[in-house]
Amino acid sequence: MAGGARARKNAPPREEVLAAAMAMIAERGLDGLTMAGLGREVGMSSGHLLYYFRTKDELLLRTLEWSEAALGAERSALLSRRAPARDRLAAYVDLYVPDGPRDPHWTLWLEVWNRSQEAGPEERDRQAAIEGAWHRDLVALLAEGVSRGEFRQVDADRFATRTRALLDGFSIQLAVGLPGLDRAGILAHVREFLEDGLTPAAG
């Protein structure tokens, strides 16, 4: 009991562990992230890591939540700028789409969702919360653009659902490195979709 208490007291902050996990994914891919390797990176045994995270699935979900919190703060700053809704929508899309093949955040996102088939209701609720934050921010931005006359009259929730489905489809293809598709091309496709769907009718 006393030994376990000392180990927990001397353990690095949880955020340091999650940052190290993300860095390992970026450098080595998911196959290179092991409990033993991560433990060596942060000076903990794999047993201590399992004490904190219980399973590798939980470690991956916690790391995704940590990464999403940082993205959420960046997204909030972008969307709260004093700028036309159209410009902020472009910034949202730019933040959403992966930087390229094997983007570490998207690599992690895909793995967590792949493992979610075996996840319990609590874990699935946590994953849904991640998606819900992106969705709510997009709905609010679309509704603002409609109210200001920058966008045509659309159902913001339905349009956001379709937009995110398009973004997810393209993003997954880019993240896994399908040939013939690059980030610039994806952004052009999305920009055309948004212009077709949101540009107010003339006159």
C-alpha positions in Angstrom: 0.0 0.0 0.0 2.7 2.4 1.0 4.8 1.5 -2.0 1.9 2.1 -4.3 1.2 5.5 -2.7 4.9 6.5 -3.2 4.7 5.4 -6.9 1.6 7.5 -7.5 3.1 10.5 -5.7 6.3 10.3 -7.9 4.4 9.7 -11.1 4.6 12.4 -13.8 1.5 14.5 -14.4 -1.1 12.7 -16.5 -0.9 15.4 -19.1 2.8 14.6 -19.6 1.9 11.0 -20.2 -0.7 11.9 -22.8 1.6 14.3 -24.5 4.3 11.6 -24.7 1.8 9.2 -26.1 0.8 11.7 -28.8 4.4 12.4 -29.6 5.1 8.6 -30.0 2.2 8.3 -32.3 3.5 11.2 -34.4 7.0 9.8 -34.5 6.4 6.0 -34.8 2.7 5.5 -35.6 0.3 3.5 -33.5 2.3 0.3 -33.8 5.1 2.1 -32.1 3.0 3.0 -29.1 3.3 0.3 -26.4 2.7 0.6 -22.7 6.3 -0.5 -22.1 7.7 2.0 -24.5 5.6 4.8 -23.1 6.6 3.9 -19.6 10.2 4.2 -20.5 9.5 7.5 -22.1 7.9 9.0 -18.9 9.8 7.0 -16.3 7.0 4.7 -15.2 6.5 1.0 -15.4 3.8 -0.4 -17.7 2.1 -1.7 -14.6 1.8 1.9 -13.2 0.4 3.1 -16.6 -2.2 0.3 -16.4 -3.0 1.5 -12.9 -3.9 4.9 -14.2 -5.4 4.0 -17.6 -6.6 0.3 -17.0 -6.2 -0.6 -20.7 -4.6 0.6 -23.8 -8.0 1.5 -25.2 -8.5 3.8 -22.3 -5.1 5.4 -22.8 -5.9 6.0 -26.5 -9.3 7.6 -25.7 -7.7 9.8 -23.0 -5.0 10.9 -25.4 -7.6 11.7 -28.0 -9.6 13.7 -25.5 -6.5 15.6 -24.5 -5.6 16.3 -28.1 -9.2 17.4 -28.8 -9.2 19.8 -25.8 -6.2 21.6 -27.4 -8.0 21.6 -30.8 -11.2 22.8 -29.1 -9.4 25.8 -27.6 -7.9 26.6 -31.0 -11.3 26.2 -32.7 -12.9 28.5 -30.1 -10.3 31.2 -30.7 -10.7 31.0 -34.5 -14.5 31.1 -34.4 -14.7 34.0 -31.9 -12.6 36.3 -34.1 -14.2 39.4 -35.5 -14.3 38.3 -39.1 -17.0 37.4 -41.6 -18.7 34.0 -41.0 -17.4 32.8 -44.4 -13.8 33.4 -43.3 -14.3 31.7 -40.0 -15.9 28.7 -41.8 -12.8 28.4 -43.9 -10.7 28.4 -40.8 -12.9 25.7 -39.2 -12.5 23.5 -42.3 -8.7 24.1 -42.4 -8.5 23.0 -38.7 -10.7 20.0 -39.4 -8.9 18.5 -42.3 -5.7 16.4 -41.6 -2.3 17.9 -42.4 -1.6 14.9 -44.6 -1.2 11.1 -44.5 -0.6 9.7 -41.0 -1.6 12.9 -39.3 -1.2 11.8 -35.7 -4.5 13.2 -34.4 -6.4 11.6 -37.2 -4.4 8.3 -36.9 -5.5 8.3 -33.2 -9.1 9.2 -34.0 -9.4 6.4 -36.5 -8.0 3.8 -34.1 -10.3 4.9 -31.3 -13.3 4.7 -33.5 -12.2 1.3 -34.9 -11.9 0.0 -31.3 -15.2 1.5 -30.3 -17.1 -1.5 -31.6 -16.1 -3.2 -28.4 -16.5 -0.1 -26.2 -19.0 0.3 -23.4 -21.7 3.0 -23.2 -19.5 5.3 -21.2 -16.7 5.2 -23.7 -19.1 5.7 -26.6 -20.6 8.7 -24.8 -17.2 10.2 -24.5 -16.5 9.7 -28.2 -19.9 11.2 -29.0 -19.0 14.3 -26.9 -15.9 14.9 -29.0 -18.0 14.8 -32.2 -20.8 16.9 -30.6 -18.4 19.8 -29.8 -17.4 20.1 -33.5 -21.0 19.8 -34.6 -22.4 22.4 -32.2 -19.7 24.9 -33.1 -20.4 24.5 -36.8 -24.2 24.8 -36.3 -23.7 28.0 -34.4 -21.5 29.5 -37.0 -23.8 28.5 -39.8 -26.8 30.0 -37.9 -24.9 33.2 -37.4 -24.0 33.5 -41.0 -27.7 32.9 -42.0 -28.9 35.5 -39.5 -26.5 38.1 -40.9 -27.4 37.4 -44.5 -23.9 36.1 -45.3 -25.4 32.6 -46.0 -28.6 31.6 -47.7 -31.4 30.3 -45.6 -30.5 26.7 -44.6 -31.3 24.4 -41.7 -28.0 24.9 -39.8 -28.2 21.5 -38.1 -28.9 19.5 -41.3 -26.3 21.5 -43.3 -23.7 20.9 -40.6 -24.4 17.2 -40.6 -23.9 17.0 -44.4 -20.8 19.2 -44.2 -19.1 17.1 -41.5 -19.9 13.9 -43.4 -18.1 15.3 -46.4 -15.2 16.5 -44.2 -14.9 13.1 -42.5 -15.0 11.2 -45.8 -12.3 13.3 -47.4 -10.2 13.4 -44.2 -10.2 9.7 -43.7 -9.0 9.2 -47.3 -6.2 11.7 -46.8 -5.2 10.4 -43.4 -4.8 6.8 -44.7 -2.8 8.1 -47.7 -5.1 7.1 -50.6 -3.3 8.0 -53.8 -4.5 10.8 -56.0 -5.9 13.0 -53.2 -4.1 15.8 -51.6 -5.0 18.4 -49.0 -5.3 21.3 -51.5 -7.7 19.3 -53.6 -9.8 18.4 -50.6 -10.1 22.0 -49.5 -11.1 23.0 -53.1 -13.9 20.4 -53.1 -15.2 21.5 -49.7 -15.0 25.2 -50.7 -17.0 24.5 -53.8 -19.6 22.5 -51.8 -20.0 25.4 -49.3 -20.2 28.0 -51.9 -22.9 26.1 -53.8 -24.9 25.5 -50.6 -24.5 28.7 -48.8 -24.1 31.6 -51.3 -27.3 33.7 -51.1 -29.4 33.8 -54.2 -28.8 36.9 -56.4 -31.4 39.6 -56.2 
